[in-house]
Amino acid sequence: MSIRPSTDMPERRDQAKTGLFGICRKALLRLRAGIDRLGISPRRGKQALLVVGIGVLYALETQTLGLFVPCPFHRLTGLKCPACGITTAILALLHGDAGAAFAANPGLAISLPVLAPWLGRVFLGWLRETPARGRAVNAVGVGLIIYFAVWGVWRNLAPLLGFC
């Protein structure tokens, strides 16, 4: 005779369906169904969750300890790269402070209406393992590269020319 409790008992089945384990299990099954519906590769989905988790930890670390990763380009040259201030800008946007985000990196703030949908399309293509292709995707990508190159030069020359 077995001493181990059986899962065939009605109270055990009900507990598994309604307890915390059951709620978490249902949520994970719904998440998995949504991922399958979107056509996201499970391997790429796990990689994306890892990157998002690292980003959340970095955001929490910068908020609690105030430690930021310094820009290597700025440390070597003394000039601001096109991305200098992005961490501050993103954290300000997460707090709903658009003015502080604009002050931290105006070039990023101006490019967001084009950059965000383009990055979303490229990222979704990466998740689905079907790269974003087409003339529009390539043209926007090249346009953003040119924009940020010009922005990087302008943000360093403007103070010298007396515009800021």
GIRA-V281421 format. One line per field, one symbol per residue. ss: DSSP state (@ for helix, = for strand, . for the rest). phi: phi as a letter, one per 20 degrees, with the letter a starting at -180 (. if undefined). psi: psi as a letter, one per 30 degrees, with the letter a starting at -180 (. if undefined). A space follows every 50 residues. Layout:
BEGIN
ss=???
phi=???
psi=???
END
This chain:
BEGIN
ss=.........@@@@@@@@@.@@@@@@@@@@@@@@@@@@@...@@@@@@@@@ @@@@@@@@@@@@@@.......@@@@@@........@@@@@@@@@...@@@ @@@@.@@@@@@@@@@@@@@@@@@@@@@.......@@@@@@@@@@@@@@@@ @@@@@@@@@@@...
phi=.eeffeeffgffffffedfgffffffffffffffffffmefgffffffff fffffffffffffeemedffffffffdneeefegnfffffffffendfff ffffbfffffegfefffffffffffffemcgfcpffffffffffffgfff fffffeegffenec
psi=kkfkkkffkeeeeeefffaeeeeeeeeeeeeeeeeeefgkkeeeeeeeee eeeeeeeeeeeeeefgkkklkeeeeefflklffkgeeeeeeeeffgieee eeeeieeeeefefeeeeeeeeeeeeeefgjkklleeeeeeeeeeeeefee eeeeffeeeefgf.
END
